[in-house]
Amino acid sequence: MITPEAASVRTLELCRMAPVIPVLVIQDAATAQSLAEALVAGGLPVLEVTLRTPAALQAISAMAGVPGGVVGAGTVLNAGDVAAAKAAGARFAVSPGATDALLDACEAADLPILPGAATASEAMRLLQRGYTTAKFFPAEAAGGAPALKALGAPLPQMTFCPTGGVGPGNAGDYLGLPNVACVGGSWVAPTAMVDAGDWAGIEALAREAAVLAG
């Protein structure tokens, strides 16, 4: 069992390990270990594997054993996802939103979650429950860095990981905000490079992302 407060402390620690959390949609679990090794070697130790493909859970299991890496499950929507992610070896969960049922399941499973919020009301509900670290999603569609900056004035208790439309061109806009600990993005693991097994190229992209600053 984990409390919302403890979960937020843990997810904030993870968010502060590097400026970018790679958001990974993995089609072939056979690529997972090499992909994780490249990203970790490049300085991005915290990895989010989205539960959007049949290979996702197997990929999480493969990545869980990579030294220096911390793998979590993304697109976690319900109690079934929580149980499956935990069983696969995920050490944290990420969701595009938050429901009481989902938060209950994560707390019961002792799985820290980065719940999603896009509005002041959603952030306030999380605060009321005890969560102070959240995912700001969909970041660009929800107003981008200006919207997140505006949320910071009335809700300084909240720290965010913006995800959705974030790339190397605008990551610095988010990272420069006091209420942002890191960003989430998929650009560090392009599908074409993963399919080609270009691990050196992905490591190079990770190294560039690892030194991003606001």
Steps between C-alpha positions, in 0.01 A plus 500: 500500500629844413350833599438777247758712677766230481411427139550865408835512679614196301375621162659841560831328575470313171410817309810671635739226387517647147329780307324257266304179557487307171144400411534171316249321278664163442380272222760224539610394848821362351623860466417599856819412684730658243281810485506537877876450512551774239276748679654432840851527355400836354396632839125435503447234769123536553299332222127492435367213290144573393248219523383561145645194328485124557877505560490758779493273806769271362707809421466625856621164629802513268585856603456437872834322515706771331756637749444864589154513344162556662216381281137594543173440320318776316139525385393323820122540506351254748564244772571228245775709344646566845516130584649407164759779513607409852530133409714587198748689717388861461620720784261786434189576300400793281146585394351762268247582772388382841199320642439397858496135395838531330658685791354244744652216297844660483504574871392145584765354267774721648561641152583873488299677233548818301133586442394728219344843534433772244286749694501681833204292619675173417815615678296611801334159524841336505621743766194427708587131494864564585672491160743783430679363190308451176524465126378804305327345200444566216752778553498688170130447433418619854671834447868417515756662725295821547207300638723302733668819618157645575405194707813547708384830650190372687631144542866528599478171690474305174798386294447371147648286226349643180447245222328517164646703217825563686820478295852641488369826358271586791625285789704792634186714527356248744822420682546868578181505709531466878213250516658260247737223608547336159322440171382185329567441133533239230752677277798330665395161361373549144323197356729485198812492717353233729400286201850540355666413830687830496583492869798732461276759337242469777771530763616820330146642506476407867826681577364814336175473697682432828659845499189698407427787734247774524 
